[in-house]
Amino acid sequence: MAIPRKTLTKNDLATYLVDTFFKDWTDEKHLTGLELEVIPFKRSPEGLPFIVPLQAKGRAYTLWQDKDPQDPWPGLVEFLKQRQGQCDNMRFEPLDPNTPRFVFDSGAQLTFEPGGQLEYSSVACESIEGVTSSLYSTLHCLESLLAPYDISFFYGALNPWFKTEEVGLQITKERYLSMNRFFNRISPFGQKMMRLTASFQVNLDVGNQQTAQKRWRASNLLSPVFMAMFANSPFHEGRFSGAKSFRAVIWSKLDPSRTGFQDGFLTEEYCPCPAQQYMNFALNAYCMLPEALGQHDPMITFGDWMEHGFNGEYPELNDWVIHLSTLFPEVRPRGFLEMRYMDTLPKAFYSVPGTILRRFLYSETLLDRIIESMEPHRVHLRELLDEAAYRGLESQVLRNLAQNFFEELLRLSPDGDENLMEIAEIFYRNYTHRGINPADEMLARFGDQCPSFDDLQQLAAQRLDLVHTPLNRMLAAQDKLPTP
């Protein structure tokens, strides 16, 4: 809540940032957390699937009713509320009246994004196979509840068929309304991000001070390599977008002041302190002023608002907290490192990025190797990230880096991740080794026109067949094997 006098100092902001975002974990356990977004669709005999409305209101629900007025669909949130107790003892525990949420016995939670996307967020776990098994089995159970209604999850990074106005804003909490107002003033990409995209995020420990600096550096440096390897969003509004990861293109264009990399990360003379890099990044990002300050507020950075105020009002510490939550760099510090640069992958392979990142960042040898290999590319990381989004592994530089890193990884001994490493090796043989990613596979099979929902479901089943043995072995070992 803004106040009529200046009270905040940069020291206040830095103290909060370091204490909250860059914790010094001296007794770390090498934990892994996963966040996966999927998009639900209902199969339609007409070819185009139905958008599944979260609630019995809004634009998506109107389209649903127009196609089938006799369908008594209550909205996905209400549907799941009526089935509490299933799927790891799912319980409805909303954060507030406009923020529906379900929690599970595992400690994971299911929340909803403004375009109707579902986001599963795991707890952090020492066992990568344990956390992956819980994610897989819970989403499989949810899909089983929805299957009689011809509803399935789309494991892709971008709604490939619909426009933003057809999806609408399905969650109307103040955070999303504020973001919607702000992004509308810049470009159409903010609405596309909120309503159409789906991401996969891997969360890993920061480590102690020395280790944290290395992990921050390596995790950022890896972003174009991972984007190129795992690009999975070539189609937009029914046709080829011109990019292998159009999700990444959307994120890069919605507001460059709050996405991508920190300037201090890219300078010739590297700024070694992650907290200082992020502090400057946050101060120079445009802020979404509270609605009370006016619907047509100027484009003003947080640093300028703090120093000079706006309409006689200055930010408080809570405004800084809210501002930090609206920043979306490739790696975001949250008391752990949140790697945000991956597309949501096919169901068969969404475990692969977390498996690899965990190995890379928790091995001192590999950590140093990554930094050494990627450092020559650091000052050109923005350009390399664009190349990854548009060309993927067609870039010889990115292809060589991806293959070299992957091959080095596959030479390591198992570390409680035998089954996931086998799945990663299958991915490597079918994609990275051949110089392609999942987007390339879809383009080779379907051409420039977006395939039907049924075509994509058939491709998903074929991909699952490739990993059937290690996947079921892992689920059985974790006692998460789905009931036939």
C-alpha positions in Angstrom: 0.0 0.0 0.0 1.6 3.3 -1.1 2.1 6.0 1.5 2.6 9.8 1.2 6.2 9.9 2.3 9.5 8.3 1.4 10.5 5.7 3.9 12.3 2.9 2.0 16.0 2.8 1.4 18.0 0.7 -1.0 19.5 -1.0 2.1 15.9 -2.1 3.1 15.3 -3.5 -0.3 18.7 -5.3 -0.4 18.2 -6.8 3.1 14.8 -8.3 2.1 16.2 -9.6 -1.2 19.2 -11.3 0.4 17.3 -12.7 3.4 14.4 -14.0 1.3 15.7 -14.8 -2.2 19.4 -15.7 -1.6 19.4 -17.7 1.6 22.7 -19.2 2.6 22.0 -22.9 2.9 25.1 -24.3 4.7 23.3 -27.6 5.5 21.7 -28.2 2.1 20.3 -31.6 1.1 20.3 -31.3 -2.7 16.6 -31.0 -2.9 14.6 -30.9 -6.1 11.2 -29.3 -6.7 9.1 -29.4 -9.9 6.4 -27.1 -11.3 4.5 -28.3 -14.3 1.8 -26.5 -16.2 -0.7 -28.4 -18.5 -3.7 -27.2 -20.5 -7.0 -29.2 -20.3 -9.0 -29.7 -23.5 -12.1 -31.6 -24.3 -12.0 -33.7 -27.4 -14.4 -32.7 -30.2 -15.5 -34.7 -33.2 -15.2 -31.5 -35.3 -11.4 -31.6 -34.9 -10.7 -28.4 -32.8 -10.9 -29.3 -29.1 -13.0 -27.4 -26.6 -11.4 -25.0 -24.2 -12.2 -26.3 -20.7 -13.6 -23.5 -18.6 -12.4 -23.4 -15.0 -15.7 -21.9 -13.8 -19.3 -21.7 -15.1 -18.8 -18.1 -16.3 -16.7 -16.1 -18.6 -15.6 -16.2 -22.3 -14.4 -19.8 -22.3 -17.7 -21.0 -20.7 -19.8 -19.1 -23.2 -17.9 -20.8 -26.1 -18.5 -24.2 -24.3 -22.2 -23.5 -24.0 -22.4 -22.3 -27.6 -21.0 -25.6 -28.8 -23.1 -27.8 -26.5 -25.9 -26.0 -24.7 -27.0 -29.3 -23.1 -23.7 -30.0 -21.4 -24.2 -29.2 -17.6 -20.4 -28.7 -17.1 -20.0 -26.9 -13.7 -16.4 -25.7 -14.4 -13.2 -27.6 -13.7 -12.7 -26.2 -10.2 -16.2 -27.3 -9.1 -15.7 -30.7 -10.8 -12.6 -31.3 -8.8 -14.2 -30.0 -5.6 -16.9 -32.7 -6.0 -14.2 -35.4 -6.1 -12.2 -34.4 -3.0 -10.4 -37.2 -1.2 -9.3 -38.9 -4.5 -5.9 -38.5 -6.1 -3.5 -38.4 -3.1 -6.4 -37.2 -0.9 -7.0 -34.0 -2.9 -8.5 -31.2 -0.8 -9.9 -27.8 -1.8 -8.1 -25.1 0.2 -8.4 -21.7 -1.7 -5.9 -19.0 -0.9 -8.7 -16.4 -1.2 -12.1 -16.3 -2.9 -10.5 -15.5 -6.3 -7.6 -18.0 -6.0 -8.7 -21.6 -6.1 -6.2 -24.2 -4.9 -6.1 -27.9 -4.2 -3.6 -29.6 -1.9 -2.4 -33.2 -1.6 -1.1 -35.4 1.1 2.4 -35.3 -0.6 2.5 -31.6 0.2 2.1 -30.7 -3.5 -0.6 -28.2 -4.6 -2.6 -27.6 -7.7 -3.3 -24.0 -8.7 -4.8 -22.4 -11.8 -3.4 -19.8 -14.3 -5.4 -17.1 -16.0 -5.8 -18.9 -19.2 -7.2 -22.1 -17.6 -3.8 -23.8 -17.3 -3.3 -26.1 -14.3 -0.1 -25.8 -12.4 1.2 -28.7 -10.2 3.8 -27.6 -7.7 5.6 -30.3 -5.8 7.3 -30.0 -2.5 11.1 -30.1 -2.5 12.4 -33.6 -2.1 15.8 -35.3 -1.8 14.6 -38.1 -4.1 14.3 -36.9 -7.7 12.5 -40.2 -8.6 10.2 -39.8 -5.7 9.1 -36.2 -6.6 8.7 -37.1 -10.3 6.7 -40.2 -9.4 4.3 -38.2 -7.3 3.8 -35.6 -10.0 3.2 -38.3 -12.7 0.8 -40.4 -10.6 -1.3 -37.4 -9.3 -1.7 -35.9 -12.8 -2.5 -39.4 -14.2 -5.2 -39.8 -11.5 -6.7 -36.4 -12.4 -6.8 -37.3 -16.0 -8.5 -40.6 -15.1 -11.3 -38.6 -13.4 -11.7 -36.4 -16.5 -11.4 -39.2 -19.1 -15.1 -40.2 -19.0 -15.9 -36.6 -20.1 -13.4 -36.7 -23.0 -11.1 -34.2 -21.3 -7.3 -34.7 -21.4 -4.3 -32.7 -20.5 -2.2 -31.1 -23.3 1.5 -31.5 -22.4 2.7 -28.6 -24.6 4.1 -25.2 -23.9 1.5 -23.1 -25.9 -2.2 -23.4 -26.6 -1.7 -24.0 -30.4 -5.3 -23.5 -31.7 -6.9 -20.5 -29.9 -6.5 -16.8 -29.7 -6.3 -14.9 -26.5 -9.8 -13.4 -26.8 -11.3 -16.9 -27.2 -9.6 -18.1 -24.0 -10.4 -15.0 -21.9 -9.2 -14.3 -18.4 -10.4 -17.2 -16.3 -8.9 -16.3 -13.0 -9.7 -12.7 -12.0 -7.7 -12.1 -8.8 -6.2 -8.6 -8.5 -2.7 -9.8 -9.4 -3.9 -11.0 -12.8 -6.1 -8.0 -13.4 -3.2 -5.7 -12.6 -0.9 -7.6 -14.9 -3.5 -7.6 -17.7 -3.9 -3.8 -17.5 -0.1 -3.3 -17.5 0.8 -5.7 -20.3 -2.0 -4.4 -22.5 -0.2 -1.0 -22.7 3.0 -2.6 -24.0 2.1 -5.2 -26.6 -0.2 -8.2 -27.2 2.5 -10.6 -25.8 1.5 -10.1 -22.2 -2.0 -11.4 -22.8 -0.6 -14.3 -24.9 1.7 -15.2 -22.0 -1.1 -15.2 -19.4 -3.7 -17.0 -21.4 -1.8 -19.3 -23.8 1.5 -20.4 -22.4 2.5 -23.4 -20.2 6.0 -23.8 -18.7 8.0 -26.3 -16.8 10.2 -25.1 -13.9 12.9 -26.9 -12.0 13.7 -25.7 -8.5 17.1 -26.5 -6.9 19.0 -25.4 -3.7 20.9 -22.1 -3.8 23.8 -23.6 -1.8 26.3 -21.7 0.5 27.7 -18.4 -0.6 30.5 -19.7 -2.8 28.4 -22.5 -4.3 25.5 -20.1 -4.9 27.6 -17.9 -7.1 28.5 -20.9 -9.3 25.0 -22.3 -9.5 23.6 -18.9 -10.4 26.1 -18.5 -13.1 25.8 -22.0 -14.5 22.0 -22.1 -14.4 21.7 -18.8 -16.4 24.4 -19.9 -18.8 22.6 -23.1 -19.6 19.3 -21.4 -20.6 19.8 -21.2 -24.4 21.1 -24.8 -24.5 18.1 -26.1 -22.6 15.7 -24.0 -24.6 17.1 -25.4 -27.8 17.0 -29.0 -26.6 13.5 -28.9 -25.2 11.7 -26.5 -27.6 8.1 -27.8 -27.9 5.9 -24.9 -29.0 6.1 -24.4 -32.8 2.4 -23.7 -33.4 0.4 -20.6 -32.7 -3.2 -19.9 -33.8 -3.3 -23.0 -35.9 -0.1 -22.7 -37.9 3.7 -22.7 -37.6 4.8 -19.6 -35.7 8.3 -19.4 -37.3 9.9 -20.4 -34.0 10.7 -23.8 -32.4 9.7 -22.3 -29.0 7.1 -19.6 -29.6 6.5 -19.7 -25.8 10.0 -18.3 -25.3 9.4 -15.7 -28.0 6.3 -14.5 -26.2 8.0 -14.3 -22.8 11.0 -12.3 -24.3 8.7 -9.7 -25.9 6.1 -9.1 -23.1 8.3 -6.6 -21.2 12.1 -6.9 -21.6 12.6 -4.9 -18.4 11.4 -7.9 -16.3 12.4 -10.9 -18.4 15.6 -12.5 -19.7 18.9 -11.7 -18.0 20.3 -9.1 -15.6 22.5 -6.6 -17.2 25.2 -7.3 -14.6 25.3 -10.9 -15.8 26.1 -9.9 -19.4 28.7 -7.2 -19.0 32.3 -7.9 -20.1 33.4 -7.4 -16.5 31.2 -9.9 -14.8 29.4 -8.7 -11.6 30.1 -11.7 -9.3 27.3 -11.0 -6.8 24.0 -12.5 -7.8 22.1 -10.4 -5.2 23.6 -7.2 -6.6 22.7 -8.3 -10.2 19.2 -8.9 -9.2 18.8 -5.8 -7.1 19.7 -3.6 -10.1 17.5 -5.7 -12.4 14.5 -5.2 -10.0 15.0 -1.5 -9.5 15.2 -0.9 -13.3 12.1 -3.0 -14.1 8.8 -1.1 -14.7 6.4 -1.5 -11.8 2.7 -2.2 -11.9 1.5 0.6 -9.7 -1.4 -0.1 -7.3 -4.8 0.6 -9.0 -5.5 3.3 -6.5 -2.8 5.4 -8.2 -4.7 5.5 -11.4 -5.6 3.2 -14.3 -3.3 5.1 -16.7 -0.2 5.3 -14.6 3.1 6.1 -16.4 5.8 3.6 -17.2 7.9 4.1 -14.1 10.6 1.9 -12.7 10.5 0.8 -9.1 13.7 2.7 -8.5 12.2 5.9 -9.8 9.0 5.4 -7.8 11.0 4.9 -4.6 13.2 7.9 -5.2 10.7 10.4 -6.6 7.2 9.0 -5.8 4.2 9.2 -8.0 1.3 11.6 -7.3 2.8 12.2 -3.9 2.8 8.5 -3.1 5.8 6.3 -2.3 6.2 2.5 -2.0 6.3 0.5 1.2 8.2 -2.8 1.6 5.1 -4.8 0.7 5.1 -3.0 -2.7 8.7 -4.2 -3.2 7.6 -7.8 -2.4 4.7 -7.6 -4.9 7.1 -6.1 -7.5 9.6 -8.9 -7.1 6.8 -11.4 -7.7 6.1 -9.8 -11.1 9.6 -10.3 -12.4 10.2 -13.3 -14.8 13.8 -13.8 -15.6 15.2 -17.0 -17.0 16.4 -17.9 -13.5 14.5 -16.5 -10.6 15.8 -16.6 -7.0 13.1 -17.5 -4.5 15.1 -18.9 -1.6 16.0 -21.5 -4.2 16.8 -21.3 -7.9 13.8 -21.5 -10.2 14.9 -22.4 -13.7 12.1 -21.1 -16.0 13.5 -21.5 -19.5 11.9 -24.9 -20.5 8.8 -25.5 -22.5 6.4 -28.0 -21.0 7.5 -31.2 -22.6 5.5 -34.3 -23.8 4.3 -36.5 -20.9 7.0 -39.1 -21.7 9.8 -36.7 -21.3 8.9 -33.9 -18.9 11.2 -35.5 -16.3 14.3 -35.0 -18.4 15.2 -31.3 -17.7 15.0 -31.8 -13.9 17.0 -35.0 -14.1 19.8 -33.2 -16.0 19.8 -29.9 -14.2 20.0 -31.7 -10.8 23.1 -33.5 -12.0 24.7 -30.5 -13.5 24.2 -28.1 -10.6 24.8 -30.5 -7.7 28.1 -31.8 -9.1 31.1 -29.5 -8.5 33.0 -31.0 -11.4 30.1 -30.5 -13.9 29.4 -27.1 -12.5 32.9 -25.9 -13.3 32.8 -27.6 -16.7 29.6 -25.8 -17.6 30.9 -22.4 -16.6 34.2 -23.0 -18.5 32.4 -24.1 -21.7 29.7 -21.4 -21.6 31.7 -18.4 -20.4 32.8 -17.5 -23.9 29.1 -17.1 -24.8 28.0 -15.1 -21.7 28.1 -11.6 -23.1 26.0 -12.8 -26.1 23.6 -14.8 -24.1 20.5 -12.7 -25.2 21.3 -13.3 -28.8 21.9 -17.0 -28.2 18.6 -17.3 -26.4 16.8 -15.8 -29.4 18.6 -18.2 -31.7 17.5 -21.1 -29.4 13.9 -20.0 -29.5 13.8 -19.7 -33.3 16.2 -22.3 -34.6 16.7 -24.8 -31.7 19.4 -27.3 -32.4 19.8 -26.1 -36.0 22.3 -23.7 -34.4 25.6 -25.6 -34.7 26.9 -23.9 -31.5 23.9 -24.9 -29.4 23.8 -28.4 -31.0 27.5 -29.1 -30.1 27.1 -27.8 -26.6 23.9 -29.8 -26.0 25.5 -33.0 -27.3 28.7 -32.6 -25.4 26.9 -31.8 -22.1 24.5 -34.7 -22.5 27.2 -37.2 -23.4 29.3 -36.2 -20.4 26.2 -36.6 -18.2 25.4 -40.1 -19.5 28.9 -41.3 -18.5 28.1 -40.6 -14.8 27.2 -43.4 -12.3 23.6 -43.5 -11.1 22.7 -41.4 -8.1 19.2 -42.7 -7.1 18.0 -41.7 -10.5 18.6 -44.9 -12.5 15.2 -44.9 -14.2 15.1 -41.2 -14.9 18.6 -41.4 -16.4 17.4 -44.2 -18.7 14.5 -42.0 -19.8 17.0 -39.1 -20.4 19.1 -41.4 -22.5 16.1 -42.4 -24.6 15.4 -38.7 -25.1 19.0 -38.1 -26.1 19.0 -41.0 -28.7 15.7 -39.9 -30.2 16.3 -36.1 -30.2 19.5 -34.4 -29.1 21.8 -37.0 -30.7 20.0 -36.5 -34.0 20.1 -32.7 -33.7 16.4 -32.2 -33.2 13.9 -31.3 -30.4 10.2 -32.2 -30.0 9.2 -29.2 -32.0 11.2 -30.5 -35.0 9.6 -33.8 -34.7 6.1 -32.2 -34.9 7.1 -30.0 -37.8 8.5 -33.0 -39.7 5.4 -35.0 -39.2 2.7 -32.4 -39.6 4.2 -29.6 -41.6 3.3 -25.9 -41.1 -0.4 -26.5 -40.2 -1.2 -27.3 -36.5 -2.3 -30.9 -36.1 -5.6 -31.9 -34.6 -5.9 -32.7 -30.9 -6.3 -36.4 -31.8 -3.1 -36.4 -33.9 -1.2 -34.9 -31.0 -2.6 -37.4 -28.5 -1.5 -40.3 -30.8 2.0 -38.8 -31.0 2.0 -38.6 -27.2 1.1 -42.3 -26.9 3.9 -43.2 -29.2 6.3 -41.3 -27.1 5.1 -42.9 -24.0 5.7 -46.3 -25.5 9.4 -45.4 -25.8 9.8 -44.9 -22.0 7.2 -47.5 -20.8 9.8 -49.8 -19.1 11.8 -47.3 -17.1 8.7 -45.2 -16.3 6.7 -48.1 -14.9 9.8 -49.5 -13.1 10.2 -46.1 -11.3 6.5 -45.8 -10.5 6.4 -49.3 -9.1 9.5 -48.7 -6.9 7.9 -45.6 -5.5 4.5 -47.4 -5.0 3.0 -44.9 -7.5 2.1 -47.3 -10.3 -1.4 -46.2 -11.7 -4.2 -48.7 -11.1 -5.3 -50.2 -14.5 
